[in-house]
Amino acid sequence: MLAKKTSKNQLTLPKDIADKFTGVDLFDATVEQNRIVLAPVKVTPIAAPLESIRDKTEKLGITEGDVVDAVKWARKNRQ
């Protein structure tokens, strides 16, 4: 299927493709090996509960020590 680039550098996705992403309004666009790759993005509201953030860090295996080390590293590189 073809996607047309408009004069404003916007791409129009074919309906058959767009319909496969119901409820998705944002895509992360990257270039890989001279190809445009679109990946659906789920936006988390800024007021996300702290518990969901803790769940995600636990799932990723991030510990409090990792956070402390990251803050030290960032502050050291700011100087």
N, C-alpha and C positions, 0 to 999 in steps of 0.2 A: 504494500500500500504506500501511496505517496503522501507526504506532508508538505504543504506549501509554506514557504517563508514569505511573509508580507513585507511591504516597504518599511514597516516599523520593526523589522527583525523579530517578528512573532511567528511561531509555528502553529498551524492549525492541525490538530490530530484528527485522523479519520474517526468517524463515529463508532465504528466497530471496536477500535482500540480504546477510546475514551470510555465507552460503556463498561469495559472490564474493570474500571476503577471508580465505582460508584462511591460517593462520599469523600473522594479525594480531590482536594482543590489545589494542593501544592506538590511540586515535584522538585527534587534536587537534580540539577543538570550538571553533568560532567562530560569530559571528553576522554575517551579511552581508545587508543589505537585508531585515531582519526574518525571516531564514531561518536555521536551524541548519545549519551546514556541518561535516561530519565528514571529516577527512583521515587516512588511515592513517599511523602513525608507526613508523619503524624505529629501535629503540633500539640504540645502539652501546655495548657494554660499556666500563666505565671503564678497563679494562686493554687497550684497543685499541692495537695496535702503533703506535709512533711513525711508522713508514713510511706507514701508511694516513692519518694526519693530514697528513703532508707531501704525499702525493698529492692530498688534498682541497684543501689550500691552493693547490697549484699549479694544480689544475683551476679553482679560483675566481679565479685570477690575483692572489692575495695574496702580496706580497713581504715580505722581512725589513724593508724600510723602512716598509711599511704597518704592521707590528706595532710597530715602534719609535714611529712617529707616534701610534698608538692608545694605547700605554702613556703617552706624554707627555701626550696629551689627557686621559686618565682621571685621571692624577695631578694635573694642573693644576686640574681641576674638583672635586677632592676637598677642596681647601683651603677 
